[in-house]
Structure formats: C-alpha cells, structure tokens
Amino acid sequence: MRSLILWTLLLFSTTALAAETRLVVRALARDGKFVGTSMGGVRVVLRDAQSGQVLASGVTAGSTGNTQTLMKQPQVRGAPLADESSAKFTATLDLTEPRLVTVEVSGPLAQRQALATSTTQLWMLPGKHLEGDGLILELPGFVMNVVTPSAHEFFKLPADKKLTLPLRANLTLMCGCPTEPKGLWDSNRYELQATVKHNGKPLTQLPLKYAGKTSTFEAALSVQQQGIYEVTVTAYDPITGNTGVDYTTFIVEP
C-alpha cells in the first residue's frame, strides 16, 4: 500500500511539473510565400532528437501570407513576416525539462512530384513558447507539372511519318505563386528545357517558352519514329537556385 501511495505521489509531482509549451511551425517557399492550404500544406513532424520518438505531427493550414510584406517591402529586423491568416501548424507539448527537438517539414502535399523536405533542430524549454512567426523552414524548388502529353498517351504515326506534338508544362513556386514574363516571379530569367529519349536512348533537347497563359510553358516536338518516348522537363532559376523536375511518357504506334 505504501509503495502505491509513493508511486501515485511521484506521478502526480511529475505531471504537476510538466508545462504546456507551444511551437508554431511554418514553411516558406524560397523566393516565395508560405506554403498553405492552397497547395495542400506541408506535413510537420516533431521528434525527440535523441530517441526519435514522434512528439507531435500535423499539416500547415492557412493562406500564403501578405505579398507586400513578404515580397515587396524591405524586411526589417524583428518585424513579423506572418499575419493571422498565414499558414502554420501549432504543436503543443507538455515538457518537464529542456528537450532537443528535430522539426521536419515536407511538402507541398498537393503536388507530391515536387515534394521537398527541410529539417532543423532546436531546444524547447518548458513553458517557453515560440509563437508569432514561430519557426520558419525554407523549402527550395519549383513545382513542375507536365500537362501534355499525359502519362502513357498513345499517338498514331501518320503515313508521311511527320508528327508534331505539343509539350506543355505548368510551373509555380512551392507556394503556388504564379510565374510569367515580367511578373513578380519573372519567368524571363528561368531556364525551362525538355529532354527527350526514344526507346531509352537520348533523342533531343528543346527549350520551353511562355505559352501566353500564367505559369504555362510549351514547346513543339517533332516525332518521326514509332516507339516509347520519355520526356523530362526541368526548370532552373540561376539567381535563387530553385529547380523543378517532372516526367511523362508517351507511345507512338505505326
């Protein structure tokens, strides 16, 4: 009986010492805005850095944030980047002592071909919240999405063996921010290229140009042989280092 009482007292004292501790986590696209609900958010996982135990997990939700604050006005030390609607995930832990925590974000979840992961670590102290902007992790890269040809699409080779197929792709930042010539995200400085293989062997490379529609780029591919074609479309920003890749295949029949 005495041991039961002592165990109960110990459990109560441990629980009483635990302090609720909140951590706000956000993901920011490189050269862009927050990754929020419009892109499916990002998966956030908090782990104990020593044991690997998952302490909390969830998905960021909210808007991409204020364009004026994030992209246009000079950033002043200490000035907040996020507003009330900006995408975030709030983790709440009960801590009894300082804990080294690994924080991982992966996304955007609505465009998994472009999914990237960013990780960092920080000490969390009992009762010491990190809110407001919170912990912001950067996700580099573009979201590249090949629109045409669609995956495993079939085409007939005409009698004159002259077939021209449109290659079309959609390109945004990881936050879904649009790209176009002379826009806020100026595609004039981006390098978009399609690399084509025929039956597993290199065939050609050709640039993609703006198609007259926001975030849409295209090229014309000349095809003269039947077989299986693999297309890799890439984008590169030489200023920020952002890159994006997507693939498709199509088949040409006689």
C-alpha positions as CSV (number, residue, x, y, z in Angstrom):
1,M,0.0,0.0,0.0
2,R,2.8,2.4,0.9
3,S,4.6,1.8,-2.4
4,L,1.3,2.5,-4.3
5,I,1.0,5.8,-2.5
6,L,4.6,6.7,-3.2
7,W,4.1,5.9,-6.9
8,T,1.0,8.0,-7.0
9,L,2.8,10.9,-5.4
10,L,5.7,10.6,-7.9
11,L,3.3,10.5,-10.8
12,F,1.4,13.5,-9.6
13,S,4.6,15.5,-9.0
14,T,5.9,14.7,-12.4
15,T,2.6,15.7,-14.0
16,A,2.4,18.9,-12.0
17,L,5.9,19.9,-13.1
18,A,5.0,19.5,-16.8
19,A,4.5,22.8,-18.6
20,E,2.5,23.3,-21.7
21,T,4.8,24.5,-24.4
22,R,3.7,25.7,-27.9
23,L,5.7,25.8,-31.1
24,V,4.4,27.4,-34.3
25,V,6.0,26.0,-37.5
26,R,5.7,27.5,-40.9
27,A,7.2,26.6,-44.3
28,L,8.3,29.3,-46.7
29,A,9.0,28.8,-50.4
30,R,12.4,30.0,-51.4
31,D,11.8,33.4,-53.2
32,G,8.1,33.0,-52.4
33,K,5.5,32.9,-49.7
34,F,4.2,30.5,-47.2
35,V,3.1,27.0,-48.3
36,G,-0.5,26.8,-47.2
37,T,-3.9,25.2,-47.8
38,S,-4.0,26.1,-51.5
39,M,-1.0,23.7,-52.1
40,G,-2.2,21.1,-49.6
41,G,0.1,22.5,-46.9
42,V,3.2,20.7,-45.6
43,R,3.5,17.8,-43.2
44,V,5.2,18.8,-39.9
45,V,6.7,16.2,-37.6
46,L,8.4,16.9,-34.3
47,R,10.7,14.2,-32.9
48,D,12.8,13.8,-29.8
49,A,16.3,14.4,-31.2
50,Q,17.9,11.6,-29.1
51,S,15.2,8.8,-29.2
52,G,13.5,9.6,-32.4
53,Q,10.1,9.5,-30.7
54,V,7.4,11.4,-32.5
55,L,6.2,14.2,-30.2
56,A,3.7,15.9,-32.5
57,S,2.6,16.0,-36.2
58,G,0.2,17.8,-38.4
59,V,-0.3,19.8,-41.6
60,T,0.1,23.6,-42.0
61,A,-3.1,25.4,-42.9
62,G,-3.9,28.9,-43.9
63,S,-3.0,31.4,-46.6
64,T,0.2,32.1,-48.4
65,G,0.6,35.4,-46.5
66,N,0.8,39.0,-47.4
67,T,2.5,39.6,-50.7
68,Q,3.5,43.2,-49.8
69,T,5.2,42.1,-46.6
70,L,6.9,39.0,-48.0
71,M,7.9,40.1,-51.5
72,K,7.9,43.9,-51.9
73,Q,8.8,45.8,-48.8
74,P,12.3,45.7,-47.2
75,Q,12.5,43.3,-44.3
76,V,13.3,45.0,-41.0
77,R,14.9,43.1,-38.2
78,G,12.3,41.9,-35.7
79,A,9.3,42.8,-38.0
80,P,6.8,40.0,-38.3
81,L,6.6,38.2,-41.7
82,A,3.4,36.3,-40.9
83,D,-0.1,37.7,-40.3
84,E,-3.0,36.0,-38.5
85,S,-4.1,34.1,-41.7
86,S,-0.6,32.9,-42.7
87,A,-0.3,29.1,-42.9
88,K,1.1,27.4,-39.8
89,F,1.0,24.3,-37.6
90,T,1.0,24.7,-33.9
91,A,2.4,21.9,-31.8
92,T,1.7,21.8,-28.1
93,L,4.0,19.7,-25.9
94,D,4.0,19.0,-22.2
95,L,7.6,19.4,-21.1
96,T,9.2,18.7,-17.7
97,E,12.7,19.6,-18.8
98,P,14.6,21.1,-21.8
99,R,14.3,18.9,-24.9
100,L,16.2,18.9,-28.1
101,V,13.6,18.6,-30.8
102,T,14.0,17.8,-34.5
103,V,11.5,19.6,-36.7
104,E,10.8,18.3,-40.2
105,V,8.5,19.8,-42.9
106,S,7.7,18.1,-46.2
107,G,5.5,19.4,-49.0
108,P,3.7,20.7,-50.8
109,L,1.3,17.8,-50.2
110,A,-1.0,18.6,-53.2
111,Q,2.0,18.3,-55.6
112,R,3.9,15.3,-54.5
113,Q,6.1,15.1,-57.6
114,A,7.7,18.3,-56.3
115,L,7.7,17.3,-52.6
116,A,10.8,18.5,-50.7
117,T,11.9,18.1,-47.1
118,S,13.6,20.6,-44.8
119,T,14.8,19.8,-41.3
120,T,16.3,21.7,-38.3
121,Q,16.7,21.3,-34.6
122,L,16.0,23.5,-31.6
123,W,15.9,23.3,-27.8
124,M,12.4,23.6,-26.4
125,L,12.2,24.8,-22.8
126,P,9.2,24.1,-20.5
127,G,6.6,26.9,-20.7
128,K,8.7,28.9,-23.2
129,H,6.5,29.3,-26.3
130,L,7.8,30.1,-29.8
131,E,4.8,31.7,-31.4
132,G,4.2,34.7,-33.8
133,D,6.3,33.9,-36.9
134,G,7.4,30.8,-35.0
135,L,10.0,28.5,-36.6
136,I,10.2,29.1,-40.3
137,L,11.8,26.5,-42.5
138,E,12.6,27.1,-46.2
139,L,11.5,24.8,-49.0
140,P,13.6,25.4,-52.1
141,G,12.4,24.5,-55.6
142,F,9.7,24.8,-58.2
143,V,6.5,22.8,-58.7
144,M,6.8,21.5,-62.2
145,N,3.8,19.6,-63.7
146,V,3.9,18.2,-67.2
147,V,0.4,18.7,-68.6
148,T,0.8,17.3,-72.2
149,P,1.4,14.7,-73.3
150,S,-0.4,13.0,-70.5
151,A,1.2,9.9,-69.0
152,H,1.2,6.8,-71.3
153,E,-0.7,8.6,-74.0
154,F,-0.9,6.9,-77.4
155,F,-0.4,8.6,-80.8
156,K,-0.6,7.3,-84.4
157,L,2.3,8.0,-86.7
158,P,0.9,9.4,-90.0
159,A,1.8,7.9,-93.4
160,D,4.3,10.7,-94.1
161,K,5.9,10.0,-90.7
162,K,5.7,13.6,-89.7
163,L,4.1,14.1,-86.3
164,T,4.4,17.3,-84.2
165,L,3.3,17.0,-80.6
166,P,2.9,19.9,-78.1
167,L,4.8,19.7,-74.9
168,R,3.2,21.7,-72.2
169,A,4.1,22.2,-68.5
170,N,2.9,24.3,-65.6
171,L,5.4,26.0,-63.4
172,T,4.9,27.6,-60.0
173,L,6.9,28.2,-56.8
174,M,6.4,25.8,-53.9
175,C,3.8,28.1,-52.5
176,G,1.8,28.0,-55.8
177,C,2.9,31.6,-56.6
178,P,2.5,32.1,-60.4
179,T,5.3,32.6,-62.9
180,E,5.2,34.7,-66.1
181,P,7.4,37.1,-68.0
182,K,7.9,40.4,-66.2
183,G,5.7,39.2,-63.3
184,L,6.5,39.3,-59.7
185,W,8.1,35.9,-60.3
186,D,9.7,36.7,-63.6
187,S,10.0,33.6,-65.9
188,N,12.3,35.5,-68.3
189,R,15.2,34.6,-66.1
190,Y,14.2,30.9,-65.8
191,E,15.6,28.1,-67.9
192,L,13.0,25.6,-69.0
193,Q,14.1,22.6,-71.0
194,A,12.6,19.3,-72.2
195,T,15.0,16.3,-72.6
196,V,13.5,13.5,-74.8
197,K,14.5,9.9,-75.0
198,H,13.3,7.4,-77.6
199,N,13.3,3.7,-76.6
200,G,15.7,4.6,-73.8
201,K,18.2,6.5,-75.9
202,P,18.8,10.3,-75.9
203,L,16.9,11.9,-78.8
204,T,16.8,15.7,-78.4
205,Q,16.6,18.7,-76.1
206,L,14.5,21.7,-76.6
207,P,13.5,24.9,-74.7
208,L,10.0,25.6,-73.4
209,K,8.7,29.1,-73.9
210,Y,5.9,31.0,-72.2
211,A,2.6,29.9,-73.7
212,G,0.6,33.2,-73.1
213,K,-1.1,31.8,-70.0
214,T,0.1,32.3,-66.5
215,S,2.5,29.6,-65.3
216,T,2.2,27.7,-68.6
217,F,5.1,26.9,-70.9
218,E,5.3,24.9,-74.2
219,A,7.4,23.5,-77.0
220,A,6.8,21.6,-80.2
221,L,8.3,18.1,-80.5
222,S,8.8,16.6,-83.9
223,V,8.4,12.8,-83.9
224,Q,9.2,10.6,-86.9
225,Q,9.5,7.1,-85.4
226,Q,7.3,4.7,-83.6
227,G,8.3,3.6,-80.1
228,I,8.3,4.7,-76.4
229,Y,9.2,8.3,-75.6
230,E,10.3,9.6,-72.2
231,V,10.2,13.3,-71.6
232,T,11.9,15.1,-68.6
233,V,11.0,18.7,-68.2
234,T,13.3,20.8,-66.0
235,A,13.3,24.4,-64.7
236,Y,16.2,26.4,-63.2
237,D,16.5,29.9,-61.7
238,P,20.1,30.9,-61.9
239,I,19.5,33.7,-59.3
240,T,17.8,31.7,-56.5
241,G,19.0,28.2,-57.4
242,N,15.4,27.0,-57.5
243,T,14.9,23.9,-59.6
244,G,11.9,21.8,-60.7
245,V,11.5,18.5,-62.5
246,D,8.6,16.4,-63.8
247,Y,8.3,13.4,-66.2
248,T,5.9,11.9,-68.7
249,T,5.9,9.1,-71.3
250,F,4.0,8.5,-74.5
251,I,3.8,5.9,-77.1
252,V,3.8,6.3,-80.9
253,E,2.2,3.5,-82.9
254,P,2.6,2.8,-86.6
